[in-house]
Amino acid sequence: MLKSRQDLQALAERAGKALEKERLRILVCAGTGCVANGSLGVYEAFREELARRELPYKVELVREEEDAGTALNISGCHGFCQMGPLVRFEPQGVLYLKVRKEDVPEIVEEHILHNRPVERLLYHHPVTGQVVAREEDIPFYQNQVRIALELCGLVNPEDINDYIAHGGYRALEKALFEMTPEKVITEILESGLRGRGGAGFPTGRKWAFARSAAGEKKYVICNGDEGDPGAFMDRSVMEGAPHRVLEGMMIAGYAIGADEGYIYVRAEYPLAVKRLKKAVADAEAAGLLGDNILGSGFSFRIHIKEGAGAFVCGEETALIASIEGQRGMPRPRPPFPAQSGLWGCPTVINNVETLANVAPIISRGAGWFKQYGTPGSPGTKTFALAGQVAHTGLVEVPMGITLREVVFSIGGGLREGKKFKAVQIGGPSGGCLTEQHLDLPLDFDSLQQVGAMIGSGGMVVIGQDSCMVEVARFFMTFVQNESCGKCVPCREGTRRMLELLTKITRGKATEDDLHLLEELALVVKDGALCGLGKTAPNPVLTTLRYFRDEYEAHVRDKKCPAGVCKELLSYFIDREKCRGCGLCARNCPVEAISGEKKQPHVIDPVKCIKCGTCMEKCKFGAVYTA
């Protein structure tokens, strides 16, 4: 039990010395992606192999008996999810990719016993073939700056001592003993930190509003309800560095005068829930949560609230309603939560990534934080890079980096040499950017000017073979399904927009439908109750703005330029390529294909249901669409 500042400093010194004693540290990624690929089996294989060879190792940072020279730990997400399971060797920084438990004996033999890295498991540059051993030298990592994610992949998320050894809770100590609450708020204000959940509101201003609000009881809420398709930034922080989230909440609580906080995390994140609960329990046992923390007179407690997975609960007023036991639906604002939030008390709500930036800012200062990013958007931003990009995963880059650098330098360009067409950024309520935006700085203000937004950080790369009308329909389907239905513009407007988009993709729309779609999108944007509803039309508006020719081709010519919308395709058989094998005819579900054996076959366009089975089954590439 840590009862004073001196106790924390002593533990930090002890943990730091234990860390220095480790001649070799093996970190097996235990983020969700790597776990799904079998990383826990890799971890157990290391334990078994080290024991079989009688090589001494430890799995805890600080323990009473003499420390072993080798440490074996799990870690949080390294970000290079496509290449998992990942295993990192410290202090060299060597990163092994796509490790299977069958590879472990070779790694132990070569790397640990003979100090020879196993080359076949290292990164191989796809163009030059160069073998790269160190994680920081891999192109995926070279343009990244990790602040929110700096401890993910470096610390054991289930070991509080490991967090403390890497500087954990020292920012809280500094705030409690060297800074007034007002000074903490000033530091956050001067850093320019803006909310990383989407809106980009200045964090320090939000804290200042809550501190000055009347009321003896105040709350801090961490919004971990990450509901965007393809987004996993907050999830990775909660799984990989849960104590960093707790520390940020406690500093926020000290700053605004709160003694209680909630982490709202969706139940679909079981690993995050498990590690957050353990982090809270360990912090309480250590005396870092509870009453009179470190003898400072400051008390703070944290509760974990598991959400049911409704997308709308990512909106702060709906989230508050859910914690209160009500149906998660937005409330009109004002009053804003900083004045009247949880149970009518002043409440600060920050998302996970925002809170993960707090401790580094307090420890290193606002000036240090502002050296990254742009004047209007300081710091870094995490993005979940997904879609048709070569290297998918989690990246953290300075604000102001260009889209081109993220997609082509970090992401390695598009798979199979495909041509870049667009990127959908900001989640389902985000916008689509085109090739003309590749050199656009990625910051709050620049994206807003072109009709997009950073949002929570989802980034889906779209290649030449995708239909942008279908992309808009896909995201509108999600938004419409997740609409809470409280306000008419969102409830009815998203439904009608989805109907019109479906009509367009089926070749049944008219010019009037196209105009109505645009008009409806603007009405929903202006009239919806909450921020989610107001941004729901963004995929429609941006695709109409930048890919209007595709919409017009669907409406006027009844054709899908990308060849994606099945009901606008016609199937034909090339007489020169057809061998008359009959495979297509035998697999056609509606008997729309006829022809003599060893003679070219034909497709009856009246009978054809455009299922694509003939094209899939043909071994000679004779079936084509037009």
ABEGO torsion letter per residue (X at the ends): XBABAAAAAAAAAAAAAAAAABABBBBBBABAAAAAAGAAAAAAAAAAAAAAAGBBBBABABBABBBBABBBBBBBBAGBAAAOBBBBBOAAGBBBBGBBAAAAAAAAAAAAAAGBBBAAABBBBAAAGBBBABAAABAAAAABBBAAAAABGABBAABAAAAAAAGBGAAAAAAAAABBAAAAAAAAAAAGBBBAAGAGBBAAAAAAAAAABBEABBBBBBBABBABBGBAAAAAAAAABAAAAAAAAAAAAAAAGBABBBBBBBAABAAAAAAAAAAAAAAAAAGABEBGBGGAGBBBBBBBBBBAGBAAAABAAAAAAAAAGBBBBBBBOOBBAAABBBGGBBBBBBBAAAAAAAAAAAAAEAAAAAABEBAABBEBBBBBBBEABABBEBBBBBBGBBAAAAAAAAAGEBBGGBBBABBBBGEAABBBBBAAAAABBBBAAAAAAAGBBAEAGBBBBBBAABBAAAAAAAAAAAAAAABAGABAAAAAAAAAAAAAAAAAAAGABBAAAAAAAAAAAAAAAAABABAAAAAAAAAAAAAAAAAAAAAAAAAAAGBBAAGABAAABBBBBBAAABAGAGAAAAABAAGABBEBBGBBBBBBAAABAGAGAAAAABAAGABBBX
